[in-house]
Structure formats: C-alpha cells, structure tokens
Amino acid sequence: MAKTAVGEGPRLRWRRRLHRARLSVRKSAVDYFRGGASDWVGLGVLVAVIPILAYTTVVTPVWCPPSALVLPILAGGLLLRPSSLLLVYAASAVALIAESAALGPYREGPARVTPGTVLVVTAVALTGLVIAQFRARVGVPWRGGHTMLFDLRERIRVQSRLPRLPGGWHAEMSLRPAGGQSFSGDFVVATRSSGGRVLEAVLTDVSGKGMDAASRSLLLSGAFGGLLGSLPPHAFLTAANGYLLRQNWEEGFATSVHLVLDLESGDYELLSAGHPPGVQLHAGSGRWEEKAAEGPLLGVYDGAEFNGVKGTLRSGDVLMLFTDGLVETAEREIAEGMDRLIGEADRFVATGFRGSAWRLIEAVAKDVNDDRALLVVCRD
C-alpha cells in the first residue's frame, strides 16, 4: 500500500499541474477574444505575416503587389492597441523599403513600388490608427464590440416582451426603428401587478430617433421597468418625470402613455405624458373612440400633474396605443394619420386582431423615417 501511495504521488502532482496549465491557457484564450488580455498574439502574427508578404511580392509581384501590405495594417487597426499598431507600421515601412530596393525603380517596369503605392499604404495606416485610437478611447475591443451591441439589442427586446395574459385576452406589440436599424427610441415595458389581476403597460417615445435615441431608450426602459408595478399607478408618471429631470440631458424629454387594465372587469385607465391619444373599438357599435388623457411631456418641469381617462373593454373591444411616428409625418398631420390607422384596422374586425400590429405598421407607415411602435390589446 505504501509503495502504491508513493507511486501515485508524482502522477497526481503532474495531473494537477497539467490541469492548471490547461485552465490557464483556456482563460488566456477567452480573455483574448473578449478583449481583456494583451494583444501580443495578434501582434506576433501580423509582424510575422509582413516579411512573408514582402518576400512573395519580390518573387511574384504580379500576384502579390506591394500594396498587399495594407492587409496586415488594416487587420492591426481592427485588432491591436495603438502602441502595438505602431510596431506593425514600422515593420511595414521596412518591408516597403526592402521591396522597393529589390524590385528597382518604378519607372523600369510594372508591379513596382510607386508613389501611389506609398500613398495607399499611408492612407490605410492613418485610417487604422484612427480606428485603434477610437476603440482605445471607448474601451470596447473590436473582438467584443459586436457582441456587446448584440447583447444590448436583445436586452431591449426582452424588456419589451408583454406578459402572458389569461384566457379571453390578447395583447401584442410591434416596434419598427427608423431606417431599418436595430435600435429605437420607442420602447414598451409591461408587467402584471396586484397578484396578476392588473396589466400595466407603458409605451414611451424618447426624443430623437434610431441610434441617436437608443442609449437613452435603453436607460429609460430599464428604469421604467423597475418602477412599473412597484408604485401605485398614479405615481408612475410622476416618478418617471422626476427621473428624467435628474438626468440633465440636453434633449431629455419623452412622451409616454401608461395603461392600467383590470383583467377581470375590463376597466382601464390611460395616463398620458404628452403622448398621442389611444383609440378604442366598441364591438357593439363598430365605432372607434378616441381616448385622450392630459399631461405634459416627461422631463420638462417638476411638479407635473397627469390626469387620466377611463374606459372599459368588453367582449370584442380593441384598444390601440401608438407613437407619433406611426401616424404623423412632415406631410401628414396626426389626425389624418389616425384616420388612416383606423381605416386599416377596420380590415381586421371580421378576422380578428391577432398578428395585426406588424401588418398595421406595414400598411400605415412602412417607409417612414421615424421610430414606430404599436400596442394592441383586445378582449375576446
């Protein structure tokens, strides 16, 4: 037994060392691709590629022209820090001089190092340096920047999901950013409060559009999502207004509409902060009614008061809430846009409003250069 224990001791130690080495290599690889480690690996690869390109240019200049040096220079601008990038530039300059000496003067034949080649390589180098300095200032590596943007987009989508409703109710939301972008200044946050009996939904339009309003939209959607359901309904817009005022943004105002719907009785209340009115379809009469609450914009002044408007959703009734980008353009006033929206919505009365939000935006404001959002709530 003693012999076996002595024999296994070194093997166990080697296994532990090997395990620690593998963990260290794995951590270094993960840190590198996340941008949290040194860029010496990328620097070493690019510096090694440069003499290979230079040699290939001297041997077969027709297939590998001197301007091929822009490839490692451009890759360095995307992958390396500015200090490391200068080493790539120095190696490229030496390679360009060596190619010029080996190939001879550019006047003696084609595929030589010409003044145009030098200008192209220099221009790409300056562009790469600007990109590297921008990444260093922002603090987001190129390897992980696209992942961060993807995560932000998915976070906005998750925050905009509507909660599951009980039988007899249906709600859907469609959001269309300006210019086909992935980020929008419009957002929806929703939750069920009072033990699931009450649906609270807030549709907000942040000043600006597209990427210009995306950062404020993300911040506000998180803050509003935390406030919604944690405060009495009549206190939400007041708290949201105070939050915007504390941000001290130059363009920090927003419009918002807050829906508080009792899922048992169908009674609801709309509270608005400078937002376009909602419209309700009364199934019994087949007529649409405008639901306009009163209240100032969010983030304009303190002490604002928000007066709600009440209504009831009965069987077959529909309530639509939307942002101004859906119904208002430079060529079309909001009243005209609402008439068009109602006219298109009448097409769904016979077939039902499931899947209508996306199609209504397509029909009413498909090519509008503004963020558009539509929330549809209907009772079966």
PyMOL commands that set and color helices and strands:
alter all, ss='L'
color gray80, all
select helices_A, chain A and resi 2-34+40-59+66-79+82-103+106-108+115-138+142-159+178-180+211-227+233-247+324-327+334-348+356-365
alter helices_A, ss='H'
color red, helices_A
select strands_A, chain A and resi 169-176+186-193+198-206+254-262+267-273+278-282+287-291+309-312+318-322+372-379
alter strands_A, ss='S'
color yellow, strands_A
deselect
rebuild
show_as cartoon
